[in-house]
Amino acid sequence: MAGRNPRGSITSVKEFLRGGEALRVASQHSTFINQLKASHHVHLRDLLGLIGLDTNAIIGRLEGDTALQQAVTNAMAGRNPRVSITAVKEFLRGGGDVNALRTFLSENGGGVVKAAQSNAVTELMGKGLKGADSNVVGSAMRKDTELLTRDKRILKRVLDVAKPF
């Protein structure tokens, strides 16, 4: 079989893409994830090891005392942090160190996620959350992640997403 070594691995990315293997593999992977989620009530966050961080969790991890830093680290439980662009803006507007945030995200396999979709923000505001909080929570929901927070309003109103640290 051209393009494959005796073990069956693909020797060329171009051949992989040309032969439609990439689409077949991606389709099978997507189908498998969807079947697993449906049959076992598994969240994508559990499969990928992701965790959202509210602004207070970012501040606690980067600027808090040792106990607070450890509380956030323990609650992350080895999961990769995802931070809403809204939480990043709040952190920076409050005087947070952009380089410390970059380093933290980089060292922990983290990243910044897009703002929440407008319908999610509207729904969350209907539950009594403020605009910025709705954006942060909605971003976590968009990535199917839990959100570490100490915000009592979020913890009280969005039980399925918000987790205390």
N, CA, C and O of each residue as an XYZ file, in Angstrom:
660
protein
N       0.847     -1.173      0.000
C       0.000      0.000      0.000
C       0.891      1.234      0.000
O       1.701      1.408      0.911
N       0.758      2.076     -0.988
C       1.598      3.258     -1.130
C       1.350      4.226      0.006
O       0.218      4.410      0.455
N       2.449      4.852      0.471
C       2.316      5.867      1.503
C       2.304      5.341      2.913
O       2.207      6.122      3.859
N       2.398      4.052      3.080
C       2.369      3.495      4.430
C       3.593      2.614      4.619
O       4.053      1.960      3.684
N       4.105      2.605      5.823
C       5.211      1.701      6.093
C       4.624      0.365      6.519
O       3.405      0.271      6.663
N       5.422     -0.666      6.727
C       4.882     -1.990      7.055
C       3.992     -2.015      8.292
O       3.131     -2.889      8.402
N       4.173     -1.086      9.221
C       3.330     -1.064     10.419
C       1.974     -0.407     10.158
O       1.084     -0.456     11.006
N       1.824      0.194      9.010
C       0.535      0.798      8.674
C       0.430      2.264      9.027
O      -0.627      2.862      8.821
N       1.503      2.878      9.559
C       1.404      4.294      9.882
C       1.593      5.126      8.627
O       2.272      4.703      7.691
N       1.014      6.271      8.607
C       1.062      7.129      7.430
C       2.397      7.862      7.426
O       2.809      8.410      8.448
N       3.071      7.875      6.284
C       4.398      8.476      6.197
C       4.362      9.897      5.675
O       5.389     10.575      5.701
N       3.246     10.367      5.213
C       3.189     11.697      4.633
C       1.878     12.378      5.016
O       0.795     11.822      4.836
N       2.001     13.587      5.544
C       0.806     14.348      5.895
C      -0.010     14.639      4.648
O      -1.239     14.577      4.671
N       0.692     14.962      3.539
C      -0.033     15.245      2.298
C      -0.857     14.037      1.868
O      -2.008     14.182      1.457
N      -0.274     12.856      1.962
C      -1.002     11.657      1.582
C      -2.180     11.408      2.519
O      -3.247     10.963      2.096
N      -1.965     11.703      3.791
C      -3.021     11.564      4.793
C      -4.211     12.442      4.400
O      -5.359     11.998      4.416
N      -3.918     13.687      4.049
C      -4.983     14.610      3.683
C      -5.578     14.288      2.317
O      -6.794     14.347      2.137
N      -4.725     13.950      1.361
C      -5.179     13.642     -0.001
C      -6.083     12.411     -0.017
O      -7.066     12.373     -0.757
N      -5.762     11.432      0.776
C      -6.526     10.186      0.779
C      -7.814     10.267      1.565
O      -8.531      9.272      1.674
N      -8.125     11.422      2.113
C      -9.366     11.570      2.867
C      -9.299     10.971      4.259
O     -10.307     10.919      4.964
N      -8.119     10.518      4.658
C      -7.974      9.903      5.979
C      -8.289     10.888      7.098
O      -8.887     10.523      8.110
N      -7.883     12.130      6.906
C      -8.112     13.132      7.943
C      -9.599     13.288      8.221
O     -10.017     13.337      9.378
N     -10.394     13.366      7.168
C     -11.838     13.515      7.354
C     -12.454     12.275      7.985
O     -13.326     12.377      8.848
N     -11.999     11.112      7.555
C     -12.531      9.868      8.112
C     -12.204      9.770      9.605
O     -13.067      9.424     10.411
N     -10.959     10.074      9.965
C     -10.544      9.996     11.365
C     -11.304     11.023     12.193
O     -11.802     10.701     13.271
N     -11.401     12.262     11.698
C     -12.116     13.306     12.425
C     -13.583     12.934     12.608
O     -14.153     13.149     13.678
N     -14.184     12.382     11.575
C     -15.584     11.988     11.644
C     -15.784     10.869     12.671
O     -16.722     10.908     13.466
N     -14.901      9.883     12.647
C     -15.003      8.790     13.617
C     -14.809      9.299     15.036
O     -15.514      8.878     15.953
N     -13.843     10.213     15.219
C     -13.571     10.761     16.543
C     -14.797     11.520     17.061
O     -15.215     11.336     18.205
N     -15.364     12.372     16.205
C     -16.536     13.145     16.579
C     -17.714     12.228     16.915
O     -18.419     12.450     17.900
N     -17.918     11.216     16.106
C     -19.000     10.264     16.345
C     -18.793      9.537     17.674
O     -19.734      9.364     18.449
N     -17.555      9.116     17.929
C     -17.237      8.422     19.179
C     -17.510      9.315     20.384
O     -18.128      8.874     21.353
N     -17.055     10.563     20.332
C     -17.266     11.504     21.441
C     -18.762     11.689     21.690
O     -19.213     11.645     22.834
N     -19.527     11.895     20.626
C     -20.972     12.101     20.775
C     -21.665     10.866     21.346
O     -22.552     10.992     22.191
N     -21.270      9.673     20.895
C     -21.855      8.446     21.432
C     -21.507      8.285     22.901
O     -22.357      7.911     23.708
N     -20.256      8.569     23.250
C     -19.824      8.441     24.637
C     -20.582      9.416     25.532
O     -21.032      9.051     26.618
N     -20.717     10.645     25.078
C     -21.442     11.645     25.850
C     -22.900     11.220     26.052
O     -23.444     11.342     27.149
N     -23.524     10.719     24.981
C     -24.933     10.344     25.054
C     -25.159      9.119     25.934
O     -26.132      9.060     26.685
N     -24.270      8.155     25.843
C     -24.504      6.907     26.560
C     -24.053      6.942     28.020
O     -24.536      6.157     28.835
N     -23.151      7.827     28.346
C     -22.623      7.839     29.707
C     -22.770      9.184     30.392
O     -22.213      9.388     31.471
N     -23.499     10.096     29.794
C     -23.677     11.428     30.358
C     -22.333     12.060     30.685
O     -22.148     12.643     31.753
N     -21.405     11.936     29.757
C     -20.066     12.470     29.923
C     -20.014     13.859     29.306
O     -20.556     14.087     28.225
N     -19.363     14.781     29.994
C     -19.171     16.125     29.472
C     -17.837     16.202     28.750
O     -16.889     15.498     29.099
N     -17.770     17.052     27.752
C     -16.533     17.262     27.033
C     -15.432     17.673     28.005
O     -14.277     17.280     27.841
N     -15.788     18.467     29.022
C     -14.793     18.929     29.999
C     -14.109     17.759     30.688
O     -12.927     17.839     31.022
N     -14.849     16.663     30.903
C     -14.271     15.495     31.561
C     -13.325     14.750     30.631
O     -12.321     14.189     31.071
N     -13.650     14.748     29.351
C     -12.806     14.061     28.382
C     -11.523     14.829     28.102
O     -10.467     14.229     27.904
N     -11.611     16.144     28.086
C     -10.465     16.958     27.734
C      -9.693     17.491     28.933
O      -8.580     17.989     28.769
N     -10.250     17.399     30.122
C      -9.564     17.886     31.308
C      -9.484     19.400     31.366
O      -8.412     19.957     31.605
N     -10.616     20.078     31.149
C     -10.656     21.532     31.156
C     -11.360     22.058     32.394
O     -12.219     21.388     32.968
N     -10.986     23.274     32.801
C     -11.657     23.952     33.904
C     -11.663     25.449     33.630
O     -10.636     26.023     33.266
N     -12.824     26.083     33.805
C     -12.922     27.530     33.638
C     -12.551     28.228     34.935
O     -12.770     27.694     36.023
N     -11.988     29.426     34.815
C     -11.625     30.212     35.994
C     -12.313     31.567     35.940
O     -12.200     32.295     34.953
N     -13.033     31.901     37.016
C     -13.616     33.221     37.165
C     -12.480     34.186     37.518
O     -11.375     33.764     37.857
N     -12.768     35.469     37.433
C     -11.739     36.465     37.740
C     -11.178     36.279     39.144
O      -9.974     36.425     39.356
N     -12.037     35.961     40.098
C     -11.533     35.798     41.468
C     -10.627     34.575     41.608
O      -9.758     34.549     42.480
N     -10.817     33.578     40.773
C      -9.925     32.413     40.783
C      -8.574     32.770     40.162
O      -7.531     32.306     40.623
N      -8.599     33.593     39.119
C      -7.346     34.041     38.501
C      -6.551     34.863     39.516
O      -5.355     34.642     39.710
N      -7.225     35.804     40.152
C      -6.559     36.650     41.147
C      -6.035     35.797     42.298
O      -4.907     35.980     42.755
N      -6.861     34.869     42.759
C      -6.442     33.991     43.856
C      -5.216     33.174     43.499
O      -4.314     33.005     44.321
N      -5.180     32.670     42.286
C      -4.049     31.821     41.875
C      -2.788     32.623     41.617
O      -1.688     32.157     41.911
N      -2.933     33.835     41.066
C      -1.758     34.617     40.693
C      -1.304     35.612     41.756
O      -0.118     35.933     41.834
N      -2.238     36.106     42.580
C      -1.889     37.168     43.510
C      -2.231     36.855     44.959
O      -1.888     37.625     45.856
N      -2.900     35.737     45.197
C      -3.333     35.417     46.550
C      -2.203     34.910     47.427
O      -1.088     34.664     46.967
N      -2.527     34.761     48.708
C      -1.540     34.175     49.616
C      -1.371     32.698     49.271
O      -2.095     32.158     48.435
N      -0.425     32.065     49.913
C      -0.091     30.678     49.598
C      -1.303     29.757     49.720
O      -1.507     28.886     48.875
N      -2.104     29.944     50.762
C      -3.277     29.082     50.967
C      -4.291     29.250     49.845
O      -4.864     28.268     49.374
N      -4.514     30.481     49.417
C      -5.475     30.733     48.337
C      -4.954     30.183     47.008
O      -5.711     29.585     46.243
N      -3.681     30.381     46.737
C      -3.086     29.815     45.528
C      -3.241     28.299     45.514
O      -3.562     27.708     44.483
N      -3.010     27.677     46.669
C      -3.125     26.222     46.761
C      -4.574     25.771     46.609
O      -4.837     24.720     46.024
N      -5.516     26.555     47.129
C      -6.938     26.208     46.996
C      -7.354     26.169     45.526
O      -8.067     25.260     45.101
N      -6.908     27.157     44.755
C      -7.238     27.177     43.327
C      -6.554     26.009     42.625
O      -7.177     25.316     41.821
N      -5.285     25.792     42.923
C      -4.545     24.691     42.303
C      -5.211     23.355     42.606
O      -5.366     22.523     41.712
N      -5.603     23.144     43.852
C      -6.279     21.888     44.230
C      -7.603     21.737     43.490
O      -7.931     20.646     43.022
N      -8.362     22.816     43.383
C      -9.661     22.747     42.705
C      -9.485     22.502     41.197
O     -10.335     21.876     40.563
N      -8.397     22.991     40.640
C      -8.122     22.731     39.215
C      -7.856     21.247     38.993
O      -8.165     20.718     37.925
N      -7.295     20.579     39.974
C      -7.057     19.127     39.933
C      -6.369     18.667     38.642
O      -6.750     17.655     38.054
N      -5.363     19.413     38.214
C      -4.608     19.018     37.038
C      -5.259     19.345     35.708
O      -4.689     19.073     34.651
N      -6.460     19.933     35.754
C      -7.150     20.278     34.507
C      -6.579     21.562     33.911
O      -6.049     22.409     34.630
N      -6.690     21.693     32.608
C      -6.169     22.858     31.894
C      -7.145     24.023     32.010
O      -8.328     23.873     31.703
N      -6.656     25.188     32.454
C      -7.550     26.329     32.653
C      -7.989     26.983     31.349
O      -7.207     27.124     30.409
N      -9.238     27.371     31.315
C      -9.800     28.167     30.234
C     -10.356     29.435     30.878
O     -11.135     29.373     31.830
N      -9.948     30.574     30.349
C     -10.308     31.852     30.941
C     -11.077     32.670     29.916
O     -10.624     32.859     28.787
N     -12.229     33.145     30.318
C     -13.045     33.991     29.450
C     -12.307     35.292     29.156
O     -11.604     35.824     30.015
N     -12.472     35.796     27.946
C     -11.889     37.087     27.597
C     -12.404     38.168     28.542
O     -11.689     39.126     28.835
N     -13.636     38.022     29.018
C     -14.208     38.985     29.964
C     -13.451     38.937     31.288
O     -13.163     39.984     31.869
N     -13.126     37.739     31.774
C     -12.358     37.603     33.018
C     -10.951     38.177     32.853
O     -10.411     38.783     33.778
N     -10.364     37.986     31.675
C      -9.039     38.556     31.405
C      -9.103     40.076     31.500
O      -8.254     40.699     32.138
N     -10.107     40.670     30.866
C     -10.259     42.135     30.902
C     -10.455     42.634     32.329
O      -9.866     43.640     32.724
N     -11.286     41.930     33.104
C     -11.501     42.327     34.498
C     -10.193     42.256     35.288
O      -9.878     43.158     36.065
N      -9.444     41.187     35.084
C      -8.166     41.003     35.777
C      -7.194     42.132     35.431
O      -6.552     42.696     36.316
N      -7.092     42.452     34.163
C      -6.156     43.490     33.735
C      -6.605     44.883     34.173
O      -5.777     45.705     34.563
N      -7.905     45.151     34.112
C      -8.427     46.455     34.561
C      -8.197     46.662     36.056
O      -8.063     47.796     36.518
N      -8.153     45.577     36.800
C      -7.903     45.659     38.237
C      -6.423     45.729     38.580
O      -6.055     45.671     39.753
N      -5.571     45.853     37.567
C      -4.143     45.980     37.814
C      -3.384     44.670     37.751
O      -2.220     44.618     38.148
N      -4.013     43.612     37.263
C      -3.355     42.313     37.161
C      -2.191     42.340     36.175
O      -2.179     43.127     35.229
N      -1.234     41.486     36.407
C      -0.018     41.405     35.593
C      -0.254     40.494     34.391
O      -0.433     39.286     34.546
N      -0.253     41.082     33.188
C      -0.509     40.327     31.973
C       0.540     39.231     31.767
O       0.217     38.145     31.287
N       1.789     39.513     32.129
C       2.849     38.503     31.941
C       2.662     37.322     32.888
O       2.914     36.176     32.515
N       2.224     37.601     34.100
C       1.957     36.510     35.049
C       0.820     35.632     34.536
O       0.874     34.408     34.656
N      -0.217     36.260     33.960
C      -1.342     35.509     33.409
C      -0.895     34.667     32.217
O      -1.255     33.494     32.116
N      -0.120     35.254     31.320
C       0.397     34.506     30.163
C       1.218     33.299     30.613
O       1.052     32.191     30.102
N       2.102     33.533     31.575
C       2.961     32.450     32.068
C       2.122     31.345     32.689
O       2.342     30.166     32.413
N       1.166     31.719     33.523
C       0.291     30.737     34.175
C      -0.447     29.889     33.139
O      -0.452     28.661     33.224
N      -1.064     30.542     32.172
C      -1.815     29.807     31.151
C      -0.888     28.917     30.331
O      -1.214     27.764     30.048
N       0.250     29.447     29.958
C       1.208     28.680     29.158
C       1.714     27.446     29.913
O       1.782     26.355     29.348
N       2.059     27.619     31.158
C       2.611     26.508     31.948
C       1.569     25.455     32.296
O       1.918     24.325     32.639
N       0.292     25.816     32.211
C      -0.775     24.893     32.600
C      -1.639     24.448     31.426
O      -2.735     23.925     31.630
N      -1.164     24.647     30.211
C      -1.926     24.228     29.036
C      -3.224     24.978     28.877
O      -4.190     24.455     28.323
N      -3.250     26.215     29.366
C      -4.477     26.992     29.369
C      -4.644     27.866     28.154
O      -3.795     27.897     27.263
N      -5.757     28.578     28.133
C      -6.032     29.476     27.032
C      -7.181     30.407     27.348
O      -7.882     30.247     28.347
N      -7.357     31.374     26.483
C      -8.435     32.350     26.598
C      -9.542     31.926     25.649
O      -9.277     31.544     24.509
N     -10.786     31.992     26.118
C     -11.920     31.592     25.295
C     -12.765     32.807     24.931
O     -12.742     33.835     25.607
N     -13.501     32.656     23.852
C     -14.350     33.725     23.337
C     -15.448     34.085     24.334
O     -15.764     33.338     25.261
N     -16.002     35.248     24.098
C     -17.139     35.700     24.903
C     -18.330     34.770     24.687
O     -18.421     34.059     23.687
N     -19.214     34.802     25.636
C     -20.418     33.972     25.561
C     -21.323     34.442     24.428
O     -21.262     35.595     24.001
N     -22.154     33.535     23.957
C     -23.130     33.886     22.937
C     -24.230     34.723     23.590
O     -24.542     34.542     24.767
N     -24.811     35.634     22.820
C     -25.763     36.592     23.377
C     -26.983     35.929     24.010
O     -27.495     36.418     25.017
N     -27.456     34.817     23.432
C     -28.623     34.153     24.028
C     -28.277     33.561     25.398
O     -29.129     33.530     26.286
N     -27.043     33.094     25.577
C     -26.625     32.558     26.876
C     -26.523     33.688     27.903
O     -26.922     33.525     29.056
N     -25.990     34.823     27.478
C     -25.875     35.978     28.377
C     -27.261     36.426     28.831
O     -27.480     36.693     30.013
N     -28.188     36.505     27.891
C     -29.564     36.908     28.211
C     -30.196     35.940     29.202
O     -30.832     36.357     30.171
N     -30.018     34.655     28.956
C     -30.574     33.641     29.855
C     -29.980     33.753     31.260
O     -30.703     33.663     32.252
N     -28.673     33.949     31.340
C     -28.010     34.039     32.638
C     -28.380     35.328     33.370
O     -28.496     35.337     34.596
N     -28.563     36.406     32.626
C     -29.005     37.653     33.264
C     -30.421     37.485     33.803
O     -30.786     38.089     34.812
N     -31.211     36.666     33.127
C     -32.554     36.354     33.611
C     -32.535     35.573     34.920
O     -33.521     35.566     35.658
N     -31.413     34.914     35.208
C     -31.247     34.198     36.476
C     -30.699     35.097     37.573
O     -30.480     34.653     38.700
N     -30.476     36.371     37.236
C     -30.020     37.328     38.233
C     -28.528     37.620     38.235
O     -28.023     38.237     39.174
N     -27.821     37.193     37.210
C     -26.397     37.509     37.134
C     -26.195     38.845     36.433
O     -26.993     39.242     35.584
N     -25.111     39.535     36.800
C     -24.750     40.789     36.141
C     -24.156     40.474     34.771
O     -23.816     39.327     34.482
N     -24.036     41.494     33.938
C     -23.551     41.317     32.566
C     -22.205     40.631     32.461
O     -22.063     39.654     31.725
N     -21.199     41.133     33.197
C     -19.855     40.546     33.110
C     -19.859     39.115     33.638
O     -19.229     38.233     33.054
N     -20.564     38.886     34.735
C     -20.648     37.523     35.280
C     -21.333     36.585     34.292
O     -20.930     35.432     34.138
N     -22.364     37.084     33.627
C     -23.061     36.282     32.624
C     -22.127     35.909     31.482
O     -22.185     34.794     30.962
N     -21.268     36.842     31.094
C     -20.296     36.560     30.041
C     -19.285     35.504     30.464
O     -18.957     34.608     29.686
N     -18.794     35.604     31.683
C     -17.799     34.641     32.174
C     -18.419     33.250     32.284
O     -17.839     32.269     31.818
N     -19.593     33.170     32.897
C     -20.274     31.881     33.043
C     -20.645     31.324     31.662
O     -20.461     30.136     31.398
N     -21.165     32.185     30.790
C     -21.536     31.755     29.446
C     -20.349     31.236     28.644
O     -20.497     30.307     27.850
N     -19.186     31.821     28.843
C     -17.975     31.329     28.167
C     -17.615     29.931     28.649
O     -17.212     29.077     27.859
N     -17.765     29.703     29.951
C     -17.498     28.362     30.496
C     -18.496     27.358     29.911
O     -18.126     26.244     29.541
N     -19.754     27.766     29.836
C     -20.776     26.889     29.272
C     -20.487     26.600     27.800
O     -20.705     25.484     27.329
N     -20.003     27.594     27.085
C     -19.684     27.444     25.663
C     -18.609     26.385     25.456
O     -18.633     25.656     24.464
N     -17.668     26.301     26.392
C     -16.597     25.305     26.310
C     -16.933     24.043     27.109
O     -16.096     23.152     27.247
N     -18.155     23.971     27.632
C     -18.608     22.809     28.401
C     -17.672     22.518     29.570
O     -17.296     21.371     29.812
N     -17.298     23.589     30.297
C     -16.422     23.427     31.453
C     -17.111     23.899     32.718
O     -18.025     24.723     32.680
N     -16.662     23.368     33.823
C     -17.052     23.918     35.113
C     -16.319     25.241     35.276
O     -15.332     25.502     34.589
N     -16.807     26.076     36.191
C     -16.195     27.374     36.444
C     -15.845     27.477     37.918
O     -16.728     27.427     38.774
N     -14.564     27.620     38.216
C     -14.143     27.823     39.602
C     -14.380     29.279     39.978
O     -13.926     30.189     39.285
N     -15.090     29.491     41.077
C     -15.427     30.841     41.502
C     -15.676     30.884     43.001
O     -15.935     29.861     43.635
N     -15.593     32.084     43.553
C     -16.005     32.329     44.932
C     -17.172     33.309     44.955
O     -17.575     33.773     46.021
N     -17.707     33.618     43.799
C     -18.825     34.541     43.687
C     -20.096     33.828     44.144
O     -20.573     32.898     43.494
N     -20.627     34.279     45.264
C     -21.791     33.615     45.865
C     -23.017     33.646     44.951
O     -23.790     32.689     44.916
N     -23.193     34.726     44.225
C     -24.343     34.834     43.317
C     -24.242     33.782     42.210
O     -25.230     33.124     41.886
N     -23.061     33.626     41.636
C     -22.865     32.627     40.578
C     -23.046     31.230     41.159
O     -23.716     30.388     40.562
N     -22.447     30.984     42.323
C     -22.550     29.659     42.951
C     -24.004     29.300     43.260
O     -24.402     28.142     43.139
N     -24.780     30.283     43.652
C     -26.183     30.052     44.025
C     -27.096     29.857     42.809
O     -28.057     29.090     42.868
N     -26.795     30.549     41.716
C     -27.724     30.566     40.584
C     -27.363     29.643     39.420
O     -28.205     29.365     38.566
N     -26.121     29.168     39.381
C     -25.696     28.328     38.261
C     -24.987     27.095     38.818
O     -23.788     26.906     38.613
N     -25.739     26.273     39.517
C     -25.191     25.122     40.243
C     -24.504     24.097     39.345
O     -23.533     23.459     39.752
N     -25.009     23.940     38.127
C     -24.447     22.915     37.249
C     -23.112     23.304     36.634
O     -22.404     22.446     36.107
N     -22.757     24.582     36.692
C     -21.507     25.053     36.096
C     -20.515     25.527     37.171
O     -19.337     25.174     37.122
N     -20.977     26.304     38.114
C     -20.114     26.932     39.104
C     -19.681     25.942     40.195
O     -20.483     25.180     40.735
N     -18.383     25.988     40.492
C     -17.816     25.149     41.549
C     -16.955     26.013     42.460
O     -16.142     26.799     41.972
N     -17.115     25.883     43.758
C     -16.314     26.717     44.685
C     -14.881     26.200     44.811
O     -14.593     25.033     44.547
N     -14.005     27.096     45.217
C     -12.632     26.683     45.518
C     -12.249     27.221     46.871
O     -11.130     26.995     47.332
